[in-house]
Amino acid sequence: MSRVCIVSGGITKFAKANLLTQEAMCKDALDYALNDLNGRLELRDIQTTICTYFSDHFNSQLLFDSLTQDYLAMCPKPSMRIEGGGATGGLGIRAGFMDIASGLSEVCLVYGFEKMSEVNTEKGNEFIALASDTDFDFPVGGYYSGYYANMAQRHMHEFGTTSEQMAKIAVKNYDNAFHNRWAQKHERWTVEEVIKAPIIATPLTRPMVCVMSDGAACLILCTEEWAKRLRPDGDYVVITGLGCGTDTMRLGDRPRGDVIPLPGDQPGKYDYLVGRWPGVASFRGGREAARQAYKQANITRPLEQIDFAEVHDAYASSELQTYEDLGFALYGQGGRFVEEGHPYVGGTLPVNPSGGLLACGHPVGATGIMQGVFALWQLQGSISRHCGDAAAGIDGSKIQVENARRGLIHSHAGTGTYIAVNILERA
């Protein structure tokens, strides 16, 4: 199986409303990626495309990938649409990896988009809620903010997690996004302001919840032979680990059992959770995805062997939960992980140096790919060049992780029903 590399990426600025069409946003992202290769890659060199978008409802258009395939001048080459809720982008990267690793193609374009502004926020939340159980949960008022508030409340009850700890995650991510010109929000918050902001669903306040977005992102995957040709300076990354986990759609259907051990875990490490895991406070699918990715990438000490992570933080509480699923902290100690400063830029393992979904935005089909683009730039050491804007006073160097060699990206769907973890390393 050939090594799968990422040589370039591009995104559009995520926004509440982008006046461009979905096709035009995708072209902007692709143009950015091609321009960063300084003319070494031409459209005719791309052999396969993977298109990712979440909802046909937002677009009022089925088979939208056929429109973008045409607009990007990729017809009649093979293409495939991937959809997996909030994990759509991460699953698209997984599909691109399989395309290259299998030998089906040597150069693959993975791109994704969402244009959520075509409906109002109320209708958008309804569309997103259709990714929950429409027979049982949705008819009785099941909306995602409610689901995640329920999980957060349970985590607080089980482990003593506080609203202040979740607020610190939001403050951290907004502070990071302040130095990222691509981010949808350039705001500064204090912990007190986050806690006192309008409640969405207790304990989650408005700054703890991501907003709907328009945007597109893309990555160019290829064989190592092509990577050396496109990046003769060796400035490319290799995908060294992939994982995917799933869980029941309904929270109430999830069984309890033993914690899934990660590679390197010692027996008895989680005895204090016997009969209590995962409950609704943890994501079994995320744990399984991490286990697979770590095994493939030979990671046994994630806190020491991973230099940064871009994780799915549609809610500040879900970032805290994800620290534990990924083995950055013991179950129940995600709050302490924040308190001790580990996930900050300059900390032990910076999480969401880009600003994450809370501040960057969450155009669902593009989000996981956006994470991959920021991870690529981190590993290239080029965050300052790509994310800074001197004219606007944005200093991208503030969010560059020093000497980053290995990064993790984490895409999450539903209430943890699909989760993808991908490990990227410098060549």
C-alpha positions as a Markdown table, in Angstrom:
| # | Residue | x | y | z |
|---|---|---|---|---|
| 1 | Met | 0.0 | 0.0 | 0.0 |
| 2 | Ser | 1.5 | 3.3 | -1.1 |
| 3 | Arg | 2.0 | 6.2 | 1.3 |
| 4 | Val | -0.8 | 8.8 | 1.0 |
| 5 | Cys | 0.4 | 12.4 | 1.1 |
| 6 | Ile | -1.3 | 15.8 | 1.3 |
| 7 | Val | 0.5 | 18.5 | -0.8 |
| 8 | Ser | -1.8 | 21.5 | -0.7 |
| 9 | Gly | -5.1 | 22.8 | 0.6 |
| 10 | Gly | -7.4 | 25.8 | 0.2 |
| 11 | Ile | -10.4 | 27.3 | 1.9 |
| 12 | Thr | -12.8 | 30.2 | 1.5 |
| 13 | Lys | -13.4 | 32.6 | 4.4 |
| 14 | Phe | -16.3 | 31.1 | 6.4 |
| 15 | Ala | -19.2 | 33.5 | 6.7 |
| 16 | Lys | -22.7 | 33.8 | 7.9 |
| 17 | Ala | -23.7 | 34.4 | 4.3 |
| 18 | Asn | -21.5 | 34.1 | 1.2 |
| 19 | Leu | -23.0 | 35.6 | -2.0 |
| 20 | Leu | -21.1 | 33.1 | -4.2 |
| 21 | Thr | -22.8 | 29.9 | -5.3 |
| 22 | Gln | -21.7 | 26.6 | -3.9 |
| 23 | Glu | -19.8 | 25.9 | -7.1 |
| 24 | Ala | -17.9 | 29.2 | -7.1 |
| 25 | Met | -16.9 | 28.7 | -3.4 |
| 26 | Cys | -15.4 | 25.3 | -4.3 |
| 27 | Lys | -13.5 | 26.8 | -7.2 |
| 28 | Asp | -12.1 | 29.5 | -5.0 |
| 29 | Ala | -10.8 | 26.9 | -2.5 |
| 30 | Leu | -9.3 | 24.8 | -5.4 |
| 31 | Asp | -7.7 | 27.9 | -7.0 |
| 32 | Tyr | -6.0 | 28.7 | -3.6 |
| 33 | Ala | -4.6 | 25.1 | -3.4 |
| 34 | Leu | -3.4 | 25.1 | -7.0 |
| 35 | Asn | -1.8 | 28.6 | -6.6 |
| 36 | Asp | 0.1 | 27.4 | -3.5 |
| 37 | Leu | 1.8 | 24.7 | -5.7 |
| 38 | Asn | 3.2 | 27.4 | -8.0 |
| 39 | Gly | 1.9 | 25.9 | -11.2 |
| 40 | Arg | 3.3 | 22.4 | -10.6 |
| 41 | Leu | -0.1 | 20.8 | -10.7 |
| 42 | Glu | -2.6 | 21.4 | -13.5 |
| 43 | Leu | -6.3 | 20.4 | -13.6 |
| 44 | Arg | -5.7 | 17.6 | -16.0 |
| 45 | Asp | -3.3 | 16.0 | -13.5 |
| 46 | Ile | -6.2 | 15.4 | -11.0 |
| 47 | Gln | -7.6 | 11.9 | -11.6 |
| 48 | Thr | -10.4 | 11.6 | -9.1 |
| 49 | Thr | -12.5 | 13.8 | -7.0 |
| 50 | Ile | -14.3 | 13.2 | -3.7 |
| 51 | Cys | -17.1 | 15.7 | -3.0 |
| 52 | Thr | -18.4 | 16.2 | 0.6 |
| 53 | Tyr | -21.6 | 18.0 | 1.6 |
| 54 | Phe | -24.0 | 17.3 | 4.4 |
| 55 | Ser | -27.6 | 18.2 | 3.4 |
| 56 | Asp | -29.6 | 18.2 | 0.2 |
| 57 | His | -32.2 | 20.3 | 2.1 |
| 58 | Phe | -30.0 | 23.4 | 2.3 |
| 59 | Asn | -29.3 | 23.3 | -1.4 |
| 60 | Ser | -32.8 | 22.2 | -2.6 |
| 61 | Gln | -30.7 | 20.2 | -5.1 |
| 62 | Leu | -30.0 | 16.5 | -5.3 |
| 63 | Leu | -26.8 | 15.2 | -6.8 |
| 64 | Phe | -25.1 | 18.6 | -6.2 |
| 65 | Asp | -21.7 | 17.0 | -6.8 |
| 66 | Ser | -22.5 | 16.7 | -10.4 |
| 67 | Leu | -22.8 | 20.5 | -10.7 |
| 68 | Thr | -19.6 | 21.1 | -8.9 |
| 69 | Gln | -17.8 | 18.4 | -10.9 |
| 70 | Asp | -18.8 | 20.2 | -14.0 |
| 71 | Tyr | -18.0 | 23.7 | -12.7 |
| 72 | Leu | -14.5 | 22.5 | -11.7 |
| 73 | Ala | -13.9 | 21.1 | -15.2 |
| 74 | Met | -13.5 | 17.6 | -13.8 |
| 75 | Cys | -16.0 | 15.8 | -16.1 |
| 76 | Pro | -15.8 | 13.0 | -17.2 |
| 77 | Lys | -13.4 | 11.9 | -14.5 |
| 78 | Pro | -14.6 | 9.7 | -11.6 |
| 79 | Ser | -16.2 | 11.3 | -8.6 |
| 80 | Met | -17.9 | 10.2 | -5.4 |
| 81 | Arg | -20.1 | 12.1 | -2.9 |
| 82 | Ile | -19.6 | 11.4 | 0.8 |
| 83 | Glu | -22.1 | 12.3 | 3.5 |
| 84 | Gly | -21.8 | 11.6 | 7.2 |
| 85 | Gly | -23.3 | 14.5 | 9.1 |
| 86 | Gly | -20.8 | 16.6 | 10.9 |
| 87 | Ala | -18.1 | 14.0 | 10.1 |
| 88 | Thr | -18.6 | 14.4 | 6.4 |
| 89 | Gly | -15.3 | 16.2 | 5.7 |
| 90 | Gly | -13.2 | 13.8 | 7.8 |
| 91 | Leu | -14.9 | 10.8 | 6.1 |
| 92 | Gly | -14.1 | 12.5 | 2.7 |
| 93 | Ile | -10.4 | 12.5 | 3.6 |
| 94 | Arg | -10.7 | 8.9 | 4.6 |
| 95 | Ala | -12.2 | 8.1 | 1.1 |
| 96 | Gly | -9.5 | 10.1 | -0.6 |
| 97 | Phe | -6.9 | 8.1 | 1.3 |
| 98 | Met | -8.5 | 4.8 | 0.2 |
| 99 | Asp | -8.6 | 6.0 | -3.4 |
| 100 | Ile | -4.8 | 6.7 | -3.4 |
| 101 | Ala | -3.7 | 3.8 | -1.2 |
| 102 | Ser | -5.6 | 1.3 | -3.3 |
| 103 | Gly | -3.9 | 2.5 | -6.5 |
| 104 | Leu | -7.2 | 3.6 | -8.1 |
| 105 | Ser | -5.6 | 7.0 | -8.7 |
| 106 | Glu | -2.4 | 8.9 | -8.0 |
| 107 | Val | -3.8 | 12.4 | -7.5 |
| 108 | Cys | -7.2 | 13.0 | -5.8 |
| 109 | Leu | -9.0 | 16.2 | -5.0 |
| 110 | Val | -11.1 | 16.1 | -1.8 |
| 111 | Tyr | -13.4 | 19.1 | -1.5 |
| 112 | Gly | -16.4 | 20.0 | 0.5 |
| 113 | Phe | -18.9 | 22.8 | 1.0 |
| 114 | Glu | -22.1 | 23.9 | 2.6 |
| 115 | Lys | -24.2 | 27.0 | 2.0 |
| 116 | Met | -26.5 | 27.1 | 5.1 |
| 117 | Ser | -27.6 | 30.7 | 4.6 |
| 118 | Glu | -30.2 | 29.7 | 2.0 |
| 119 | Val | -32.6 | 29.1 | 5.0 |
| 120 | Asn | -33.1 | 31.0 | 8.2 |
| 121 | Thr | -31.6 | 29.7 | 11.5 |
| 122 | Glu | -34.8 | 28.1 | 12.7 |
| 123 | Lys | -35.2 | 26.1 | 9.5 |
| 124 | Gly | -31.5 | 25.3 | 9.5 |
| 125 | Asn | -31.7 | 23.8 | 13.0 |
| 126 | Glu | -34.7 | 21.8 | 11.9 |
| 127 | Phe | -32.7 | 20.4 | 9.0 |
| 128 | Ile | -29.8 | 19.5 | 11.2 |
| 129 | Ala | -32.2 | 17.8 | 13.7 |
| 130 | Leu | -33.3 | 15.5 | 10.9 |
| 131 | Ala | -29.9 | 13.8 | 11.6 |
| 132 | Ser | -31.3 | 12.5 | 14.8 |
| 133 | Asp | -34.0 | 9.8 | 15.1 |
| 134 | Thr | -37.0 | 11.1 | 13.3 |
| 135 | Asp | -39.3 | 8.4 | 14.7 |
| 136 | Phe | -38.7 | 9.0 | 18.4 |
| 137 | Asp | -36.5 | 11.9 | 19.3 |
| 138 | Phe | -37.2 | 14.6 | 16.7 |
| 139 | Pro | -41.1 | 14.5 | 17.1 |
| 140 | Val | -40.8 | 15.3 | 20.8 |
| 141 | Gly | -38.6 | 18.3 | 20.3 |
| 142 | Gly | -35.2 | 16.7 | 19.8 |
| 143 | Tyr | -32.8 | 19.5 | 18.7 |
| 144 | Tyr | -29.0 | 19.2 | 18.8 |
| 145 | Ser | -28.5 | 22.0 | 21.3 |
| 146 | Gly | -30.7 | 20.1 | 23.7 |
| 147 | Tyr | -28.9 | 16.8 | 23.1 |
| 148 | Tyr | -25.5 | 18.4 | 23.9 |
| 149 | Ala | -26.8 | 20.3 | 26.8 |
| 150 | Asn | -28.1 | 17.0 | 28.2 |
| 151 | Met | -24.6 | 15.5 | 27.7 |
| 152 | Ala | -22.9 | 18.5 | 29.3 |
| 153 | Gln | -25.2 | 18.3 | 32.3 |
| 154 | Arg | -24.5 | 14.6 | 32.8 |
| 155 | His | -20.7 | 15.2 | 32.6 |
| 156 | Met | -21.1 | 17.9 | 35.3 |
| 157 | His | -23.1 | 15.5 | 37.4 |
| 158 | Glu | -20.8 | 12.5 | 36.9 |
| 159 | Phe | -17.4 | 14.3 | 37.2 |
| 160 | Gly | -17.9 | 17.7 | 38.8 |
| 161 | Thr | -17.2 | 19.5 | 35.5 |
| 162 | Thr | -18.1 | 23.2 | 35.7 |
| 163 | Ser | -19.5 | 25.9 | 33.4 |
| 164 | Glu | -16.4 | 27.9 | 33.9 |
| 165 | Gln | -14.3 | 25.1 | 32.5 |
| 166 | Met | -16.4 | 24.9 | 29.4 |
| 167 | Ala | -16.4 | 28.7 | 29.1 |
| 168 | Lys | -12.6 | 28.6 | 29.2 |
| 169 | Ile | -12.7 | 26.4 | 26.1 |
| 170 | Ala | -14.8 | 29.0 | 24.3 |
| 171 | Val | -12.6 | 31.9 | 25.3 |
| 172 | Lys | -9.5 | 29.9 | 24.1 |
| 173 | Asn | -11.0 | 29.2 | 20.7 |
| 174 | Tyr | -12.2 | 32.8 | 20.1 |
| 175 | Asp | -8.8 | 34.1 | 21.1 |
| 176 | Asn | -7.1 | 31.7 | 18.6 |
| 177 | Ala | -9.5 | 32.7 | 15.8 |
| 178 | Phe | -8.7 | 36.4 | 16.4 |
| 179 | His | -5.3 | 35.6 | 14.7 |
| 180 | Asn | -6.9 | 33.6 | 11.8 |
| 181 | Arg | -8.1 | 35.7 | 8.8 |
| 182 | Trp | -10.3 | 32.8 | 7.6 |
| 183 | Ala | -12.3 | 32.6 | 10.8 |
| 184 | Gln | -16.0 | 33.6 | 10.7 |
| 185 | Lys | -15.8 | 35.4 | 14.1 |
| 186 | His | -13.1 | 37.8 | 15.3 |
| 187 | Glu | -14.4 | 38.3 | 18.8 |
| 188 | Arg | -12.9 | 38.5 | 22.3 |
| 189 | Trp | -14.7 | 37.1 | 25.3 |
| 190 | Thr | -14.0 | 36.7 | 29.0 |
| 191 | Val | -15.1 | 33.6 | 31.0 |
| 192 | Glu | -17.6 | 35.8 | 32.9 |
| 193 | Glu | -19.0 | 37.2 | 29.7 |
| 194 | Val | -19.4 | 33.7 | 28.2 |
| 195 | Ile | -21.2 | 32.4 | 31.3 |
| 196 | Lys | -23.5 | 35.4 | 31.4 |
| 197 | Ala | -24.4 | 35.4 | 27.7 |
| 198 | Pro | -27.9 | 34.3 | 26.6 |
| 199 | Ile | -28.7 | 30.7 | 27.3 |
| 200 | Ile | -29.2 | 28.4 | 24.4 |
| 201 | Ala | -29.8 | 25.3 | 26.4 |
| 202 | Thr | -28.5 | 25.0 | 30.0 |
| 203 | Pro | -25.5 | 25.1 | 30.6 |
| 204 | Leu | -24.6 | 26.1 | 27.0 |
| 205 | Thr | -24.7 | 29.9 | 26.3 |
| 206 | Arg | -24.5 | 31.5 | 22.9 |
| 207 | Pro | -20.7 | 31.7 | 22.6 |
| 208 | Met | -20.4 | 28.0 | 23.6 |
| 209 | Val | -22.4 | 27.0 | 20.5 |
| 210 | Cys | -21.2 | 27.2 | 16.9 |
| 211 | Val | -23.2 | 29.1 | 14.3 |
| 212 | Met | -24.3 | 28.1 | 10.8 |
| 213 | Ser | -21.9 | 29.0 | 8.0 |
| 214 | Asp | -21.2 | 29.2 | 4.3 |
| 215 | Gly | -17.9 | 28.0 | 3.0 |
| 216 | Ala | -15.8 | 25.5 | 1.1 |
| 217 | Ala | -12.4 | 23.8 | 1.6 |
| 218 | Cys | -10.3 | 21.3 | -0.3 |
| 219 | Leu | -7.2 | 19.2 | 0.0 |
| 220 | Ile | -5.0 | 17.6 | -2.7 |
| 221 | Leu | -4.0 | 14.0 | -1.9 |
| 222 | Cys | -1.5 | 12.0 | -3.9 |
| 223 | Thr | 1.1 | 9.3 | -3.9 |
| 224 | Glu | 4.6 | 10.0 | -2.5 |
| 225 | Glu | 6.0 | 10.0 | -6.0 |
| 226 | Trp | 3.7 | 12.8 | -7.0 |
| 227 | Ala | 4.3 | 14.6 | -3.6 |
| 228 | Lys | 8.0 | 14.8 | -4.3 |
| 229 | Arg | 7.3 | 16.2 | -7.7 |
| 230 | Leu | 4.8 | 18.8 | -6.5 |
| 231 | Arg | 6.8 | 19.7 | -3.3 |
| 232 | Pro | 10.4 | 19.2 | -4.3 |
| 233 | Asp | 11.4 | 20.8 | -1.0 |
| 234 | Gly | 9.8 | 18.0 | 0.8 |
| 235 | Asp | 7.2 | 20.3 | 2.3 |
| 236 | Tyr | 4.3 | 17.8 | 2.3 |
| 237 | Val | 2.6 | 15.7 | 5.0 |
| 238 | Val | 1.8 | 12.0 | 5.1 |
| 239 | Ile | -1.5 | 10.5 | 6.5 |
| 240 | Thr | -0.2 | 7.9 | 8.9 |
| 241 | Gly | -3.3 | 6.9 | 10.8 |
| 242 | Leu | -7.0 | 6.7 | 10.2 |
| 243 | Gly | -9.9 | 5.7 | 12.5 |
| 244 | Cys | -13.6 | 5.6 | 12.2 |
| 245 | Gly | -16.1 | 4.8 | 15.0 |
| 246 | Thr | -19.9 | 4.7 | 15.2 |
| 247 | Asp | -22.6 | 4.6 | 17.8 |
| 248 | Thr | -26.4 | 4.3 | 18.0 |
| 249 | Met | -28.3 | 7.3 | 16.8 |
| 250 | Arg | -30.4 | 7.5 | 20.0 |
| 251 | Leu | -28.5 | 8.4 | 23.2 |
| 252 | Gly | -31.0 | 6.2 | 25.1 |
| 253 | Asp | -30.0 | 3.1 | 23.2 |
| 254 | Arg | -26.3 | 3.2 | 24.1 |
| 255 | Pro | -25.2 | 0.3 | 26.2 |
| 256 | Arg | -22.7 | 0.5 | 29.1 |
| 257 | Gly | -19.6 | -1.5 | 29.4 |
| 258 | Asp | -15.8 | -1.4 | 29.8 |
| 259 | Val | -13.8 | 1.5 | 28.4 |
| 260 | Ile | -12.2 | 0.8 | 25.1 |
| 261 | Pro | -8.4 | 0.8 | 25.8 |
| 262 | Leu | -6.1 | 2.8 | 23.7 |
| 263 | Pro | -2.7 | 1.4 | 22.5 |
| 264 | Gly | -0.4 | 1.6 | 25.5 |
| 265 | Asp | -3.1 | 1.8 | 28.2 |
| 266 | Gln | -2.3 | -0.2 | 31.3 |
| 267 | Pro | -4.9 | -2.8 | 32.6 |
| 268 | Gly | -7.1 | -1.4 | 35.3 |
| 269 | Lys | -6.6 | 2.3 | 34.2 |
| 270 | Tyr | -10.3 | 2.8 | 34.0 |
| 271 | Asp | -11.6 | 0.5 | 36.7 |
| 272 | Tyr | -13.3 | 3.5 | 38.3 |
| 273 | Leu | -15.7 | 3.7 | 35.4 |
| 274 | Val | -16.8 | 0.0 | 35.4 |
| 275 | Gly | -20.5 | 0.0 | 34.6 |
| 276 | Arg | -20.7 | 3.7 | 33.9 |
| 277 | Trp | -19.1 | 4.1 | 30.5 |
| 278 | Pro | -19.8 | 5.6 | 28.0 |
| 279 | Gly | -23.2 | 6.7 | 29.3 |
| 280 | Val | -24.2 | 10.0 | 27.6 |
| 281 | Ala | -21.1 | 11.8 | 28.9 |
| 282 | Ser | -18.6 | 10.2 | 26.5 |
| 283 | Phe | -18.4 | 9.2 | 22.8 |
| 284 | Arg | -17.8 | 5.5 | 22.3 |
| 285 | Gly | -17.4 | 6.1 | 18.5 |
| 286 | Gly | -14.7 | 8.7 | 19.1 |
| 287 | Arg | -12.8 | 6.3 | 21.4 |
| 288 | Glu | -12.9 | 3.6 | 18.8 |
| 289 | Ala | -11.8 | 5.9 | 16.0 |
| 290 | Ala | -8.9 | 7.1 | 18.2 |
| 291 | Arg | -7.9 | 3.5 | 19.0 |
| 292 | Gln | -7.7 | 2.6 | 15.3 |
| 293 | Ala | -5.8 | 5.7 | 14.3 |
| 294 | Tyr | -3.3 | 5.4 | 17.1 |
| 295 | Lys | -2.7 | 1.8 | 16.4 |
| 296 | Gln | -1.9 | 2.5 | 12.7 |
| 297 | Ala | 0.3 | 5.5 | 13.5 |
| 298 | Asn | 2.1 | 3.7 | 16.4 |
| 299 | Ile | 0.9 | 6.2 | 19.0 |
| 300 | Thr | 0.9 | 4.9 | 22.6 |
| 301 | Arg | 1.4 | 8.2 | 24.5 |
| 302 | Pro | -0.9 | 10.7 | 22.7 |
| 303 | Leu | -0.2 | 13.6 | 25.1 |
| 304 | Glu | 3.5 | 13.3 | 24.3 |
| 305 | Gln | 3.4 | 12.1 | 20.6 |
| 306 | Ile | 0.8 | 14.5 | 19.2 |
| 307 | Asp | 1.8 | 18.1 | 18.8 |
| 308 | Phe | -1.6 | 19.7 | 18.2 |
| 309 | Ala | -5.2 | 18.7 | 17.4 |
| 310 | Glu | -8.1 | 20.2 | 15.4 |
| 311 | Val | -11.2 | 18.7 | 17.0 |
| 312 | His | -14.9 | 19.0 | 16.4 |
| 313 | Asp | -16.2 | 21.6 | 18.9 |
| 314 | Ala | -19.6 | 22.5 | 17.7 |
| 315 | Tyr | -20.2 | 22.9 | 21.4 |
| 316 | Ala | -17.6 | 23.9 | 24.0 |
| 317 | Ser | -18.7 | 20.9 | 26.1 |
| 318 | Ser | -18.1 | 18.4 | 23.2 |
| 319 | Glu | -14.5 | 19.6 | 23.0 |
| 320 | Leu | -14.1 | 18.8 | 26.7 |
| 321 | Gln | -15.6 | 15.4 | 26.2 |
| 322 | Thr | -13.3 | 14.7 | 23.2 |
| 323 | Tyr | -10.2 | 15.4 | 25.3 |
| 324 | Glu | -11.1 | 12.3 | 27.2 |
| 325 | Asp | -12.1 | 10.1 | 24.2 |
| 326 | Leu | -8.8 | 10.9 | 22.5 |
| 327 | Gly | -6.8 | 10.0 | 25.6 |
| 328 | Phe | -5.5 | 13.5 | 26.2 |
| 329 | Ala | -7.0 | 13.3 | 29.7 |
| 330 | Leu | -8.6 | 10.6 | 31.8 |
| 331 | Tyr | -12.3 | 10.3 | 31.7 |
| 332 | Gly | -13.7 | 12.9 | 34.1 |
| 333 | Gln | -10.6 | 15.0 | 34.0 |
| 334 | Gly | -11.3 | 17.0 | 30.8 |
| 335 | Gly | -12.1 | 20.1 | 32.9 |
| 336 | Arg | -8.8 | 19.8 | 34.8 |
| 337 | Phe | -7.0 | 19.5 | 31.4 |
| 338 | Val | -8.3 | 22.9 | 30.6 |
| 339 | Glu | -7.6 | 24.4 | 34.0 |
| 340 | Glu | -4.0 | 23.3 | 33.8 |
| 341 | Gly | -3.5 | 25.0 | 30.4 |
| 342 | His | -2.7 | 22.0 | 28.3 |
| 343 | Pro | -4.9 | 22.8 | 25.2 |
| 344 | Tyr | -3.7 | 26.3 | 24.7 |
| 345 | Val | -1.1 | 27.4 | 22.1 |
| 346 | Gly | 2.1 | 27.0 | 24.0 |
| 347 | Gly | 0.6 | 24.3 | 26.2 |
| 348 | Thr | 1.3 | 20.6 | 26.3 |
| 349 | Leu | -1.1 | 19.8 | 23.4 |
| 350 | Pro | -2.8 | 22.8 | 21.7 |
| 351 | Val | -6.3 | 22.0 | 20.7 |
| 352 | Asn | -8.0 | 24.1 | 17.9 |
| 353 | Pro | -5.3 | 26.6 | 17.4 |
| 354 | Ser | -7.4 | 27.7 | 14.3 |
| 355 | Gly | -10.3 | 28.7 | 16.5 |
| 356 | Gly | -12.3 | 25.5 | 15.9 |
| 357 | Leu | -15.9 | 25.4 | 14.8 |
| 358 | Leu | -17.0 | 27.8 | 17.6 |
| 359 | Ala | -15.1 | 30.7 | 16.0 |
| 360 | Cys | -14.0 | 29.6 | 12.5 |
| 361 | Gly | -17.5 | 28.5 | 11.6 |
| 362 | His | -19.1 | 25.2 | 10.7 |
| 363 | Pro | -20.2 | 24.8 | 7.0 |
| 364 | Val | -20.7 | 21.1 | 7.7 |
| 365 | Gly | -19.4 | 19.5 | 4.5 |
| 366 | Ala | -16.3 | 21.7 | 4.5 |
| 367 | Thr | -15.5 | 21.6 | 8.2 |
| 368 | Gly | -13.5 | 18.4 | 8.4 |
| 369 | Ile | -11.5 | 19.3 | 5.3 |
| 370 | Met | -10.9 | 22.8 | 6.8 |
| 371 | Gln | -9.4 | 21.1 | 9.8 |
| 372 | Gly | -7.1 | 19.2 | 7.4 |
| 373 | Val | -6.0 | 22.4 | 5.7 |
| 374 | Phe | -5.1 | 24.1 | 9.0 |
| 375 | Ala | -3.3 | 20.9 | 10.1 |
| 376 | Leu | -1.3 | 20.9 | 6.8 |
| 377 | Trp | -0.3 | 24.5 | 7.3 |
| 378 | Gln | 0.7 | 23.9 | 10.9 |
| 379 | Leu | 3.0 | 21.0 | 9.8 |
| 380 | Gln | 4.5 | 23.1 | 7.0 |
| 381 | Gly | 5.1 | 25.9 | 9.5 |
| 382 | Ser | 3.2 | 28.2 | 7.2 |
| 383 | Ile | 0.3 | 29.3 | 9.4 |
| 384 | Ser | 1.6 | 32.9 | 9.5 |
| 385 | Arg | 1.7 | 33.2 | 5.7 |
| 386 | His | -1.7 | 31.7 | 5.2 |
| 387 | Cys | -3.6 | 32.9 | 8.2 |
| 388 | Gly | -2.1 | 36.3 | 8.8 |
| 389 | Asp | -3.2 | 39.6 | 7.3 |
| 390 | Ala | -0.9 | 42.5 | 8.1 |
| 391 | Ala | -3.3 | 45.1 | 6.6 |
| 392 | Ala | -6.0 | 43.9 | 9.0 |
| 393 | Gly | -3.7 | 43.6 | 11.9 |
| 394 | Ile | -4.0 | 39.8 | 12.0 |
| 395 | Asp | -0.8 | 38.1 | 13.2 |
| 396 | Gly | -1.0 | 34.4 | 12.2 |
| 397 | Ser | 2.2 | 33.6 | 13.9 |
| 398 | Lys | 0.4 | 33.8 | 17.2 |
| 399 | Ile | -1.3 | 30.4 | 16.4 |
| 400 | Gln | 1.6 | 28.6 | 14.9 |
| 401 | Val | 2.5 | 25.5 | 17.0 |
| 402 | Glu | 6.3 | 25.5 | 17.4 |
| 403 | Asn | 8.1 | 22.6 | 15.7 |
| 404 | Ala | 4.9 | 20.7 | 15.0 |
| 405 | Arg | 5.6 | 17.3 | 13.5 |
| 406 | Arg | 2.4 | 15.4 | 14.0 |
| 407 | Gly | -1.2 | 16.6 | 14.2 |
| 408 | Leu | -4.6 | 15.0 | 14.7 |
| 409 | Ile | -7.9 | 16.0 | 13.1 |
| 410 | His | -11.2 | 14.8 | 14.4 |
| 411 | Ser | -14.6 | 15.0 | 12.7 |
| 412 | His | -17.8 | 14.2 | 14.6 |
| 413 | Ala | -21.4 | 13.7 | 13.5 |
| 414 | Gly | -24.7 | 13.6 | 15.2 |
| 415 | Thr | -24.4 | 12.9 | 18.9 |
| 416 | Gly | -21.3 | 10.8 | 18.2 |
| 417 | Thr | -22.9 | 8.5 | 15.6 |
| 418 | Tyr | -20.1 | 8.9 | 13.1 |
| 419 | Ile | -16.6 | 10.0 | 14.2 |
| 420 | Ala | -13.4 | 10.0 | 12.1 |
| 421 | Val | -9.9 | 10.6 | 13.4 |
| 422 | Asn | -7.0 | 11.2 | 11.0 |
| 423 | Ile | -3.3 | 11.5 | 11.9 |
| 424 | Leu | -1.0 | 13.7 | 9.8 |
| 425 | Glu | 2.8 | 13.9 | 10.0 |
| 426 | Arg | 5.5 | 15.8 | 8.3 |
| 427 | Ala | 7.3 | 13.8 | 5.6 |
